[in-house]
Amino acid sequence: MSHEDQLSIEPLALFGGTFDPVHYGHLRCAEEARQKLNLKHLYLLPAGSPPHRKTPSATAKQRLEMLQLAQSEFPHLMIDDRETRRGGPSYMVDTLRELRAELPQQPLLLLLGQDAANHLHSWFDWEQLFALAHIVVLSRPEAKAEYRQDLAKRIQRCLSVDARELLHSEAGRVLPLKVTSIDISATTIKSIIRLGRSPRSMLPEAVLDYINQNRLYVPA
């Protein structure tokens, strides 16, 4: 493939998470990153069975349905549901291997929050992630980069300061990307619901209606 052809292929960008439930912290961060990376679309990737977290409160089907409802407010955010359909732990390296087999010459961007990036060394087969995708670290003002030494060295070797560099190859670069801090968490939303209050300003109304209709996150 020529250099010109490579530049004509838009990267496929993924922003993974448990989304239990999806909220404006996820959605606005993803949309801001999409715009800063100049992408037509960005894919939200709900984890089916996240290996680094406790079992989600909502089922994979429910979390997927909440994401689909949120799309009405964020039409440029798409959904890739492959991890909710795949059995076993949702290892990111398996997802990227699937995508790389489907898209052998397309740049893949894996978007991670700084906190997740700090613990990347604990992910299954983490070193292979650099061979499969570019990594975009979403950096909020209050988040600090605190990498284990071997991970820090790997990131330093791959560091990029220009998003356009990610168009020139399929994988292997690390790009820090500053995003706006939004003080919303799924834990806070669930705590508010358990107290019988409404987190209406924190997530799309359609998602909150779904939570109420299905009595999610209320005390058993």
BELSULCOR-V705218 format. One record per pair of residues at least 12 apart in sequence whose C-alpha atoms are under 7 Angstrom apart, sorted by the first residue. I is the first residue (numbers start at 1). J is the second residue. Records with the same first field share a line. If there is no record, write none. Layout:
BEGIN
I=J, J
END
This chain:
BEGIN
6=168
7=167, 168
9=106
11=106, 107, 108, 109, 167
12=107, 108, 109
13=42, 43, 108, 109, 110
14=42, 43, 44, 45, 109, 110, 111
15=43, 44, 45, 110, 111, 112
16=44, 45, 46, 47
17=45, 46, 47
18=46, 47, 50
19=46, 63
20=56, 57, 58, 63, 186
21=63, 186
22=66, 67
23=202, 203, 204
24=202, 203
25=182, 184, 185
29=179
32=179
33=179
37=163
40=76
41=76, 77, 78
42=76, 77, 78
43=77, 78, 79, 80
44=77, 78, 79, 80
45=79, 80, 81
46=64, 81, 83, 84
47=83, 84, 90
48=60, 83, 84, 90
49=88, 89, 90
50=89, 90
51=89, 90
57=217
58=216
60=84
66=207
69=206, 207
70=204, 206, 207
91=124
93=125, 128, 129
96=132
97=132
100=132
105=170
106=170
107=133, 167, 169, 170, 171
108=133, 134, 170, 171
109=133, 134, 135, 136
110=133, 134, 135, 136
111=135, 136, 137, 138
112=136, 137, 138
113=137, 138, 139
114=137, 138, 139, 143, 145
117=137
118=145, 146, 147
121=151
130=171, 172
131=171, 172
132=171
133=170, 171, 172
134=166, 171, 172, 173, 174
135=173, 174, 175
136=174, 175, 176, 177
137=175, 176, 177
138=176, 177, 178, 179
139=176, 177, 178, 179
140=178, 179, 180, 181
141=181
155=174
158=172, 173, 174
159=173, 174, 175
160=173, 174, 175
161=175
163=175
184=202
190=217
193=217, 218
194=217, 218, 219
END
